[in-house]
Amino acid sequence: QVQLVESGGGLVQAGGSLSLSCAASGDTTCISLMEWYRQPPGKERVLVAALTSSGYAYYADSVKGRSTISRGNAKNTVSLQVNSLNSEDTAIYYCNAHGSHCPKDYWGQGTQVTVSS
């Protein structure tokens, strides 16, 4: 089993930046891909960014050019930074981890990010 814990959400002013962190614990050896999703109010959860174990990064068009997904300083952590925030970035942000040898996808509990104008 893998446990994911997100941190770093909160209230952020428009134009500012957010920095989220996801810490994975447990049997993390199967994980080959870690992703950040977000779910705006009343909308579906969508992929924001992804990072493979080999270091390849993917960004959704909505955050491309103003976001960075990276491995955190602590082992088994992944961070997401999003700059130039606007109201459309308001959402619950979820961390996801999976791999071909993992028994299932793993999700964190989510962290709320609210962008105020």
C-alpha positions in Angstrom: 0.0 0.0 0.0 1.0 3.6 -0.7 -0.2 6.6 1.2 -0.1 10.1 -0.3 -0.3 13.3 1.7 -0.6 16.7 0.0 0.3 19.9 1.6 0.6 23.6 0.7 -2.9 24.6 -0.3 -4.7 27.6 1.0 -5.8 31.1 0.0 -3.6 32.8 -2.6 -4.0 36.2 -4.3 -4.5 36.4 -8.1 -1.2 36.8 -9.8 0.6 35.0 -7.0 2.1 31.5 -6.9 1.2 28.3 -5.2 3.5 25.5 -4.2 2.1 22.1 -3.4 3.9 19.0 -2.1 3.0 15.4 -2.1 4.7 12.9 0.1 4.4 9.2 -0.6 5.0 6.6 2.0 4.6 2.8 2.3 5.6 0.5 -0.5 6.6 3.1 -3.1 8.8 0.8 -5.2 6.1 0.2 -7.8 5.5 3.9 -8.5 6.7 5.1 -11.9 4.4 8.1 -12.4 3.2 10.8 -10.1 0.6 13.3 -11.1 -1.3 16.3 -9.9 -5.0 16.6 -10.7 -7.4 19.3 -9.8 -11.1 19.5 -9.5 -12.7 23.0 -9.7 -16.0 23.6 -8.0 -18.8 21.8 -9.9 -16.4 20.4 -12.4 -14.7 17.1 -13.1 -11.2 16.2 -11.9 -8.6 16.9 -14.6 -4.9 16.2 -15.0 -2.6 19.2 -14.4 0.9 17.8 -14.5 2.8 14.5 -14.4 6.3 13.4 -13.7 7.8 10.0 -14.6 10.4 8.2 -12.7 12.8 9.0 -15.5 12.2 12.7 -15.2 9.8 13.4 -18.1 7.3 16.1 -17.3 3.9 16.7 -18.8 1.8 19.8 -18.3 -1.8 20.5 -19.3 -2.4 23.4 -21.6 -4.1 25.3 -18.7 -0.9 25.5 -16.7 1.8 25.1 -19.4 4.5 27.8 -19.3 3.7 28.8 -15.7 4.1 25.6 -13.8 6.8 23.3 -12.7 6.5 19.7 -11.4 9.6 18.3 -9.8 10.9 15.9 -7.2 11.0 17.3 -3.8 14.0 17.6 -1.5 12.7 14.8 0.7 12.6 11.3 -0.7 9.4 10.2 -2.4 8.0 13.6 -2.7 6.8 15.5 -5.7 6.1 19.2 -5.8 4.0 21.4 -8.1 4.5 25.1 -8.4 2.0 27.2 -10.4 2.6 30.9 -11.1 0.5 33.8 -12.3 -2.6 32.4 -10.6 -6.1 33.3 -11.7 -9.6 32.4 -10.6 -9.6 29.3 -12.8 -6.9 27.8 -10.7 -9.2 27.6 -7.8 -9.7 23.9 -7.1 -9.0 20.9 -4.9 -5.6 19.6 -6.0 -5.0 15.9 -5.7 -1.8 13.9 -5.9 -1.9 10.5 -7.8 0.7 7.8 -8.0 0.7 4.6 -10.0 2.8 2.2 -12.0 2.4 -1.0 -14.0 3.4 -3.0 -10.9 1.2 -1.2 -8.5 -2.0 -3.0 -7.5 -4.0 0.2 -8.1 -3.9 3.9 -8.5 -3.3 5.8 -5.2 -4.8 9.2 -4.4 -4.1 11.7 -1.7 -6.9 13.4 0.3 -6.7 16.6 -1.7 -5.7 20.1 -0.7 -7.9 23.2 -1.4 -6.4 26.1 -3.3 -8.5 29.2 -3.5 -7.4 32.2 -5.7 -8.8 35.5 -4.6 -9.0 38.5 -6.8 
